[in-house]
Amino acid sequence: MSVRLIVADDDPMALELIELILERDDRFTLAGVASDGTEAVRIVQQHRPDALLLDVHMPGDSTGTIISSIRVVAPDTRILLLSAVPEDQAAELCRLYGADGFLAKGLTSAILLDQLAQTLTA
C-alpha cells in the first residue's frame, strides 16, 4: 500500500521536481499539489491524505495557521515541513508549528524518498 501525499510549495519548480521524484517510487501516491496555504488546506480537506509535505515559507497564511487549520479538517494527516534551514532550526520549527517532522530541501532524490519513507513509517 502506498502513502498518499499532498505537496504544498510556492515554488513551481520545486513542486514539479517533487512530483517527478514521487512518481518514480511506488511507496508513494501524489494526491495533489498546492501553491499556497489556503489551497493546501482545501486540498487536504478534500483528499484526506496520509501526509502533507509543506514548505515552511508559503504565501498567505502563516505556517502555524495552515497547520492549525489542517489539524481541524484532517487530524490524521501527518504534516512534514520542507525547508532549506539547518537541521537544528528545523527541529525548532517543528516544535513551534506542531509539525510531525521535517525534510530538508536540497537532498538527492534517493535520500529524500528514503527519509520520507522512514519518517512516515516511524
C-alpha positions in Angstrom: 0.0 0.0 0.0 1.4 3.4 -0.9 1.4 6.5 1.2 -1.0 9.2 -0.2 0.7 12.6 -0.2 -0.1 16.2 -0.9 2.8 18.6 -1.6 2.5 22.3 -0.9 5.2 24.7 -2.1 5.0 28.1 -3.7 8.0 27.3 -6.0 6.6 25.8 -9.2 10.0 24.1 -10.0 10.1 22.5 -6.5 6.6 21.2 -6.9 7.4 19.8 -10.3 10.6 18.1 -9.1 9.0 16.6 -6.0 6.1 15.3 -8.2 8.6 13.7 -10.6 10.5 12.1 -7.7 7.4 10.7 -6.0 6.0 9.3 -9.3 9.1 7.1 -9.6 8.6 5.4 -6.3 5.6 3.0 -5.7 5.7 3.6 -1.9 4.0 7.0 -2.6 1.0 8.3 -4.4 0.7 12.0 -5.1 -2.9 13.0 -4.2 -2.5 16.7 -5.1 -0.3 19.8 -5.1 -0.9 23.3 -3.7 0.9 26.6 -4.3 -0.3 28.5 -1.2 -1.6 27.7 2.3 -5.3 28.2 1.6 -5.2 25.8 -1.3 -3.2 23.3 0.8 -5.9 23.3 3.5 -8.7 22.9 0.9 -6.9 20.0 -0.9 -6.1 18.2 2.3 -9.7 18.5 3.5 -10.9 17.2 0.1 -8.5 14.3 -0.3 -7.6 13.4 3.4 -4.1 12.3 2.5 -1.8 10.3 4.8 0.7 13.1 4.8 1.3 16.7 3.7 4.7 18.0 2.7 4.5 21.7 3.5 7.1 24.3 2.5 7.8 26.4 5.6 7.6 29.7 3.8 4.2 29.9 1.9 2.4 33.0 0.7 -0.8 34.0 2.6 -1.5 32.4 5.9 1.4 31.7 8.3 2.7 28.2 8.6 1.2 27.9 12.1 -2.2 28.9 10.8 -2.0 26.5 7.9 -1.1 23.6 10.3 -3.8 24.5 12.8 -6.4 24.5 10.0 -5.3 21.2 8.7 -5.4 19.7 12.2 -9.1 20.7 12.3 -10.1 19.4 8.9 -7.9 16.3 8.7 -6.5 15.5 12.1 -4.9 12.2 11.0 -2.9 13.7 8.2 0.8 13.9 9.2 2.5 17.2 8.4 6.1 17.3 7.4 7.8 20.6 6.8 10.1 21.2 3.8 12.8 23.8 4.1 16.5 24.5 3.4 17.1 25.6 7.0 19.8 23.8 9.1 18.6 20.7 11.0 18.7 22.4 14.4 16.5 25.2 13.2 14.2 22.6 11.6 13.6 20.8 14.9 12.7 24.2 16.5 10.3 25.0 13.6 8.6 21.6 14.1 8.1 22.3 17.8 7.0 25.8 17.1 4.4 24.9 14.5 3.4 21.5 15.7 4.6 19.6 12.6 5.2 15.9 12.7 8.6 16.0 11.1 11.0 17.8 8.7 12.6 17.1 5.3 15.4 19.2 4.1 15.4 20.7 0.6 18.5 20.1 -1.4 18.7 16.3 -0.8 19.2 13.8 -3.6 16.0 12.2 -4.7 17.0 8.8 -3.3 17.8 10.3 0.2 14.6 12.4 0.1 12.5 9.3 -0.7 14.2 7.1 2.0 13.9 9.8 4.7 10.2 10.4 3.7 9.5 6.6 4.0 11.4 6.4 7.3 9.6 9.4 8.7 6.1 8.2 7.7 6.6 4.7 8.9 8.1 5.6 12.2 
